[in-house]
């Protein structure tokens, strides 16, 4: 990815974490000390920028997922858990609890995010199948297990209630996945 594009995306994530979607492109360019023209060369609209942020975050998640899967020091059940909740280290401080704002302000971007959530399970699916074969988790339809995880994640990101529970996004995800994992472990 081009350096300027990556810088814009990183700064967008930081602004989003601080103020949600209320930031303007003017604030973004002021913070970065670049021109609006520089942003518009990369992204036609704020919605395009937000979709690029989603792609960038999911690319980082995929890379971290692969590292987890390839790490032989982690047992299979833990690999499943870590793969589902993984966020690249540089996003650990980003407040993803504000994602619910996308639903009303940028519904097409929100739908794109949901699409990415629903269609990024290849690695986890392989781990779940392997865990079922090894009798580490209950043998049940893979689609059902995946839908449990997806349903919880979608509900959590769609709700502003997450801001009220007093936990970070990572803590909420860990707790949710722990509850589901407790139900499918043998």
C-alpha positions as CSV (number, residue, x, y, z in Angstrom):
1,X,0.0,0.0,0.0
2,X,1.2,3.5,-0.8
3,X,2.7,5.3,2.2
4,X,0.3,8.3,2.0
5,X,-2.7,6.0,1.6
6,X,-1.6,4.0,4.7
7,X,-1.0,7.2,6.7
8,X,-4.5,8.5,5.8
9,X,-6.0,5.2,6.9
10,X,-4.1,5.1,10.1
11,X,-5.0,8.7,11.0
12,X,-8.6,8.0,10.1
13,X,-8.6,5.1,12.6
14,X,-7.1,7.3,15.3
15,X,-9.7,10.1,14.6
16,X,-12.5,7.5,14.6
17,X,-11.3,6.1,18.0
18,X,-11.4,9.6,19.5
19,X,-14.6,11.1,18.1
20,X,-16.3,8.3,16.1
21,X,-17.6,9.4,12.7
22,X,-17.9,13.0,13.7
23,X,-14.5,13.9,12.3
24,X,-14.3,15.9,9.1
25,X,-11.9,15.5,6.2
26,X,-10.8,19.1,7.1
27,X,-9.8,17.9,10.6
28,X,-8.0,14.9,9.1
29,X,-5.9,17.0,6.7
30,X,-5.1,19.6,9.4
31,X,-3.9,16.8,11.7
32,X,-1.8,15.2,9.0
33,X,-0.6,18.5,7.5
34,X,-1.6,17.6,4.0
35,X,-4.0,19.1,1.5
36,X,-7.6,17.9,0.9
37,X,-6.5,17.3,-2.7
38,X,-4.0,14.6,-1.4
39,X,-6.9,12.8,0.3
40,X,-9.2,13.1,-2.7
41,X,-6.4,11.7,-5.0
42,X,-6.7,8.5,-2.9
43,X,-10.4,8.4,-1.9
44,X,-13.3,10.0,-3.8
45,X,-15.5,10.3,-0.7
46,X,-15.4,9.8,3.1
47,X,-17.4,6.5,2.5
48,X,-14.6,5.3,0.2
49,X,-12.1,6.1,2.8
50,X,-14.1,4.2,5.5
51,X,-14.3,1.2,3.2
52,X,-10.5,1.3,2.7
53,X,-10.1,1.4,6.4
54,X,-12.3,-1.7,6.7
55,X,-10.2,-3.5,4.1
56,X,-7.0,-2.4,5.8
57,X,-8.1,-3.6,9.2
58,X,-9.3,-7.0,7.8
59,X,-6.0,-7.4,5.9
60,X,-4.2,-6.9,9.2
61,X,-6.5,-9.3,11.0
62,X,-5.9,-12.0,8.3
63,X,-2.1,-11.5,8.7
64,X,-2.3,-11.9,12.4
65,X,-4.6,-14.9,12.1
66,X,-2.0,-16.7,9.9
67,X,0.7,-16.0,12.5
68,X,-1.6,-17.5,15.2
69,X,-2.4,-20.6,13.1
70,X,1.3,-21.1,12.2
71,X,2.4,-20.8,15.9
72,X,3.0,-24.4,17.1
73,X,3.2,-23.3,20.7
74,X,-0.5,-22.5,20.8
75,X,-3.0,-25.4,21.2
76,X,-5.9,-25.8,18.7
77,X,-8.7,-24.5,21.0
78,X,-6.7,-21.4,21.9
79,X,-5.9,-20.9,18.1
80,X,-9.7,-20.8,17.5
81,X,-10.3,-18.3,20.3
82,X,-7.3,-16.1,19.3
83,X,-8.2,-16.2,15.6
84,X,-11.7,-15.0,16.3
85,X,-10.8,-12.1,18.6
86,X,-7.5,-11.1,16.9
87,X,-6.8,-7.5,16.1
88,X,-3.3,-6.4,14.9
89,X,-1.4,-4.9,17.8
90,X,-1.5,-1.4,16.3
91,X,-5.3,-1.4,16.5
92,X,-5.5,-2.5,20.2
93,X,-6.1,1.0,21.3
94,X,-8.7,1.8,18.7
95,X,-12.2,2.1,20.1
96,X,-14.2,-0.1,17.8
97,X,-17.2,0.2,20.1
98,X,-18.2,3.2,18.0
99,X,-18.7,1.2,14.9
100,X,-22.5,1.2,15.5
101,X,-22.4,4.8,14.1
102,X,-21.8,3.5,10.6
103,X,-25.3,1.9,10.5
104,X,-27.2,5.2,10.4
105,X,-24.6,7.5,8.9
106,X,-23.0,5.3,6.3
107,X,-25.3,2.3,5.7
108,X,-23.5,1.2,2.6
109,X,-20.2,1.2,4.5
110,X,-21.9,-0.7,7.4
111,X,-23.2,-3.3,4.9
112,X,-19.7,-3.6,3.5
113,X,-18.4,-4.3,7.1
114,X,-21.0,-6.9,7.7
115,X,-20.1,-8.6,4.4
116,X,-16.4,-8.7,5.5
117,X,-17.4,-10.1,8.9
118,X,-19.6,-12.8,7.3
119,X,-17.1,-13.8,4.7
120,X,-13.8,-13.9,6.5
121,X,-14.0,-17.3,8.2
122,X,-11.9,-19.6,6.1
123,X,-9.1,-20.0,8.6
124,X,-11.4,-20.3,11.6
125,X,-13.6,-22.8,9.7
126,X,-10.5,-25.0,9.1
127,X,-9.6,-24.8,12.8
128,X,-13.1,-25.6,13.9
129,X,-13.3,-28.7,11.6
130,X,-9.9,-29.9,12.9
131,X,-11.1,-29.4,16.6
132,X,-14.3,-31.3,15.9
133,X,-12.3,-34.2,14.3
134,X,-10.0,-34.3,17.3
135,X,-13.1,-34.2,19.6
136,X,-12.0,-31.0,21.3
137,X,-15.2,-29.3,20.6
138,X,-18.7,-30.7,20.0
139,X,-19.4,-32.1,16.6
140,X,-22.1,-29.8,15.2
141,X,-22.8,-28.2,11.9
142,X,-20.0,-25.8,11.1
143,X,-22.5,-23.2,9.7
144,X,-24.3,-23.2,13.0
145,X,-21.1,-22.6,15.0
146,X,-19.9,-19.9,12.6
147,X,-23.4,-18.2,12.8
148,X,-23.1,-18.1,16.6
149,X,-19.9,-16.2,16.4
150,X,-21.0,-13.9,13.5
151,X,-24.3,-13.2,15.2
152,X,-22.7,-12.1,18.4
153,X,-20.1,-10.0,16.6
154,X,-22.8,-8.3,14.5
155,X,-25.0,-7.6,17.5
156,X,-22.1,-6.2,19.5
157,X,-20.9,-3.8,16.7
158,X,-24.5,-2.6,16.0
159,X,-25.2,-1.6,19.5
160,X,-24.3,1.7,21.3
161,X,-24.9,-0.2,24.5
162,X,-21.3,-1.5,24.3
163,X,-20.1,2.0,25.3
164,X,-22.0,1.6,28.6
165,X,-20.7,-1.7,29.8
166,X,-17.3,-0.3,31.0
167,X,-15.2,-2.7,29.0
168,X,-13.0,-2.1,26.0
169,X,-13.9,-3.6,22.6
170,X,-11.2,-6.3,23.1
171,X,-12.5,-7.2,26.6
172,X,-16.1,-7.4,25.2
173,X,-14.9,-9.7,22.4
174,X,-12.9,-11.9,24.7
175,X,-15.8,-12.3,27.1
176,X,-18.2,-13.1,24.3
177,X,-15.9,-15.6,22.7
178,X,-15.2,-17.2,26.1
179,X,-18.9,-17.7,26.7
180,X,-19.4,-19.3,23.2
181,X,-16.3,-21.5,23.5
182,X,-17.5,-22.7,26.9
183,X,-20.7,-23.9,25.3
184,X,-19.0,-25.9,22.4
185,X,-16.0,-27.4,24.3
186,X,-16.2,-31.0,25.2
